[in-house]
Amino acid sequence: MKFDTILAGVGGQGVLSMAAVIGRAAAQDGLRAKQSEVHGMAQRGGAVQAHLRVSDDVVESDLIALGTADLVLSLEPVEALRYLAYLSPDGALITSSNPFRNITDYPDLPALLARVRTLPRAIVVDAEQLATQAGDVQAANTVMVGAASHVLPMPPEALEDAIAAMYARKGPAVVELNRAAFRLGRGAAEAATAGAVEAGR
C-alpha cells in the first residue's frame, strides 16, 4: 500500500500542522511516513506546498512525481488548482472554499470553485465556517484533515488520536475544539460526497 498526498496553502494557514497530524496518525497505525521540506515562500501569505508519502513498506523518496498523487489537500482553492498536475487520474482533490486574496488579480471565486467541482473526485468544504462553529477559525486546517479522513489510508480514530497528541500541551479545551473541528470536516465531506452521488457526478 502506498498513499501520496500533496498539501497546499499559504503561509500561516497550518499546512505543516496538517502534514504532522496525518504523519503521526500513519505512524500510530503501523505505517511509514516521509514528508518533504516545504516548497515555496513560507512567510505569511506566500504559497506553501508539502509532500507526504505514506506506505506499509519503505518509502525511498519524499517527493511525489507529477500525475501520481492520490490526494491534493488544500487550504485555499487557487492553491488546490496550482498543484492539479500532481494529481493522478483517479486521485481526490479536497479544498477549502475560503479564498486567501494575496494577489491583486485573484480569480472570480464562483468560477474558481466551479472549476474545482468539475473534477470527478473533488470535495469543497467551507473550512473557516466549520472551524468557527467548532470554536476557533484557526482550526480550519483540522477541519480539512477531517474532510480528508474519508480517503486517507488510516482510520479516523488514529487521526483523532494524533490530533489529541499534537494539541495536548495546549490543554484539554484545545484538544476537544480540534476534535470537534475534525468531526465537522468529516461530516461535511460525507455530505458533499453524498450530494455528488445524488447529482450523478
C-alpha positions as CSV (number, residue, x, y, z in Angstrom):
1,M,0.0,0.0,0.0
2,K,1.2,3.5,-0.9
3,F,-0.6,6.8,-0.5
4,D,0.8,10.1,-1.7
5,T,-0.6,13.5,-0.6
6,I,0.2,17.0,-1.8
7,L,-0.7,19.5,0.9
8,A,-1.1,23.1,-0.1
9,G,-2.0,26.5,1.2
10,V,-0.4,29.8,2.1
11,G,2.0,30.7,4.9
12,G,0.2,30.9,8.3
13,Q,-2.7,28.5,7.4
14,G,-1.2,25.4,9.0
15,V,-0.1,23.3,6.1
16,L,2.7,21.8,8.2
17,S,0.2,21.0,11.1
18,M,-2.0,19.1,8.7
19,A,1.0,17.1,7.5
20,A,2.2,16.5,11.1
21,V,-1.2,15.1,12.2
22,I,-1.5,12.8,9.2
23,G,2.1,11.6,9.5
24,R,1.6,10.9,13.2
25,A,-1.6,9.0,12.6
26,A,0.2,6.9,10.0
27,A,2.9,6.0,12.4
28,Q,0.4,5.1,15.1
29,D,-1.3,2.9,12.6
30,G,1.9,1.0,11.9
31,L,2.6,2.7,8.5
32,R,5.7,4.5,7.4
33,A,5.6,8.2,6.5
34,K,8.1,10.5,4.8
35,Q,7.5,14.3,4.4
36,S,9.3,16.7,2.2
37,E,10.6,20.1,3.1
38,V,8.1,22.8,2.4
39,H,8.4,24.3,-1.1
40,G,7.7,27.9,-1.9
41,M,7.6,31.0,0.2
42,A,6.7,30.0,3.7
43,Q,6.2,33.6,5.1
44,R,2.6,34.6,5.8
45,G,0.7,35.0,2.6
46,G,3.2,33.1,0.4
47,A,2.4,29.8,-1.3
48,V,3.3,26.7,0.7
49,Q,3.5,23.1,-0.5
50,A,4.5,19.9,1.2
51,H,4.7,16.2,0.0
52,L,3.6,13.5,2.4
53,R,4.1,9.8,1.4
54,V,2.6,7.0,3.5
55,S,3.3,3.3,2.9
56,D,3.3,-0.1,4.5
57,D,6.8,-0.5,3.0
58,V,10.0,1.5,2.8
59,V,9.4,5.0,1.3
60,E,12.5,5.7,-0.8
61,S,11.8,9.3,-1.8
62,D,10.0,12.1,-0.1
63,L,9.0,13.7,-3.4
64,I,5.8,12.8,-5.4
65,A,6.0,12.7,-9.2
66,L,3.6,14.6,-11.4
67,G,0.4,12.8,-12.1
68,T,0.8,10.3,-9.2
69,A,-0.7,11.9,-6.1
70,D,-3.6,10.1,-4.5
71,L,-4.8,13.3,-2.8
72,V,-4.3,17.1,-3.1
73,L,-5.4,18.5,0.2
74,S,-5.6,22.3,0.1
75,L,-6.5,25.1,2.5
76,E,-7.1,27.5,-0.4
77,P,-8.8,27.0,-3.8
78,V,-6.2,28.7,-6.0
79,E,-3.5,26.6,-4.3
80,A,-5.6,23.5,-4.9
81,L,-5.6,24.1,-8.7
82,R,-1.9,25.2,-8.6
83,Y,-0.9,21.5,-7.9
84,L,-3.5,19.8,-10.1
85,A,-0.7,18.5,-12.3
86,Y,0.4,16.3,-9.4
87,L,-3.0,14.5,-9.1
88,S,-3.3,11.0,-10.5
89,P,-6.3,10.4,-12.9
90,D,-8.2,8.7,-10.1
91,G,-7.0,10.9,-7.2
92,A,-9.1,13.1,-5.0
93,L,-8.9,16.9,-4.6
94,I,-10.2,18.3,-1.3
95,T,-10.1,22.0,-0.7
96,S,-11.4,24.7,1.5
97,S,-13.7,27.1,-0.3
98,N,-12.2,30.1,1.5
99,P,-10.0,32.4,-0.6
100,F,-6.8,34.0,0.6
101,R,-6.6,37.0,-1.7
102,N,-2.9,37.7,-1.6
103,I,-2.8,38.8,-5.3
104,T,-4.5,41.8,-6.9
105,D,-6.0,39.8,-9.8
106,Y,-7.4,36.9,-7.7
107,P,-9.7,34.8,-9.9
108,D,-13.5,35.1,-9.7
109,L,-14.4,32.8,-6.7
110,P,-17.6,31.2,-8.1
111,A,-15.8,30.4,-11.4
112,L,-12.8,29.0,-9.5
113,L,-14.9,26.7,-7.3
114,A,-16.9,25.6,-10.4
115,R,-13.6,24.6,-12.0
116,V,-12.7,22.6,-8.9
117,R,-16.1,20.8,-8.9
118,T,-15.6,19.6,-12.5
119,L,-13.1,17.1,-11.2
120,P,-14.5,13.7,-10.7
121,R,-13.4,13.3,-7.0
122,A,-13.5,16.9,-5.8
123,I,-14.8,17.9,-2.4
124,V,-15.2,21.6,-1.4
125,V,-15.6,22.5,2.3
126,D,-16.2,25.8,4.0
127,A,-13.4,25.2,6.5
128,E,-13.5,28.6,8.1
129,Q,-17.2,28.4,8.9
130,L,-16.9,24.9,10.3
131,A,-13.8,25.9,12.4
132,T,-15.7,28.9,13.8
133,Q,-18.5,26.6,14.6
134,A,-16.1,24.3,16.5
135,G,-14.8,27.3,18.4
136,D,-11.8,28.9,16.6
137,V,-11.4,29.8,12.9
138,Q,-7.7,28.8,13.2
139,A,-8.8,25.2,13.4
140,A,-9.6,25.3,9.7
141,N,-6.6,23.0,9.0
142,T,-8.0,20.4,11.4
143,V,-11.4,20.7,9.6
144,M,-9.6,19.8,6.4
145,V,-7.9,16.8,7.9
146,G,-11.4,15.6,8.9
147,A,-12.6,16.2,5.3
148,A,-9.7,14.1,4.0
149,S,-10.3,11.3,6.5
150,H,-12.6,9.5,4.1
151,V,-9.8,8.9,1.6
152,L,-6.7,8.7,3.9
153,P,-5.4,5.2,4.5
154,M,-5.6,5.3,8.3
155,P,-8.8,5.0,10.4
156,P,-10.4,8.2,11.7
157,E,-9.7,7.1,15.2
158,A,-5.9,7.2,14.5
159,L,-6.3,10.8,13.1
160,E,-8.3,11.9,16.2
161,D,-5.6,10.3,18.5
162,A,-2.9,12.2,16.6
163,I,-4.8,15.4,16.9
164,A,-5.2,14.9,20.7
165,A,-1.4,14.2,21.0
166,M,-0.4,17.2,18.9
167,Y,-2.5,19.6,20.9
168,A,-2.2,18.1,24.3
169,R,0.3,20.7,25.6
170,K,-2.3,23.4,24.9
171,G,-4.8,21.8,27.2
172,P,-8.0,19.7,27.1
173,A,-10.2,22.6,25.8
174,V,-8.0,23.0,22.7
175,V,-7.9,19.2,22.2
176,E,-11.7,19.0,22.3
177,L,-12.1,22.0,20.0
178,N,-9.8,20.3,17.4
179,R,-11.7,17.0,17.8
180,A,-14.9,18.9,17.1
181,A,-13.3,20.6,14.0
182,F,-12.2,17.2,12.7
183,R,-15.6,15.7,13.1
184,L,-17.3,18.7,11.4
185,G,-14.9,18.4,8.5
186,R,-15.5,14.7,8.2
187,G,-19.3,15.2,8.3
188,A,-19.1,18.0,5.6
189,A,-17.1,15.8,3.3
190,E,-19.5,12.9,3.8
191,A,-22.5,15.2,2.9
192,A,-20.6,16.6,-0.1
193,T,-19.9,13.1,-1.4
194,A,-23.5,12.0,-0.9
195,G,-24.7,15.1,-2.8
196,A,-22.3,14.4,-5.7
197,V,-23.6,10.8,-5.9
198,E,-27.2,12.0,-6.0
199,A,-26.4,14.6,-8.7
200,G,-24.8,11.8,-10.7
201,R,-21.3,13.3,-10.8
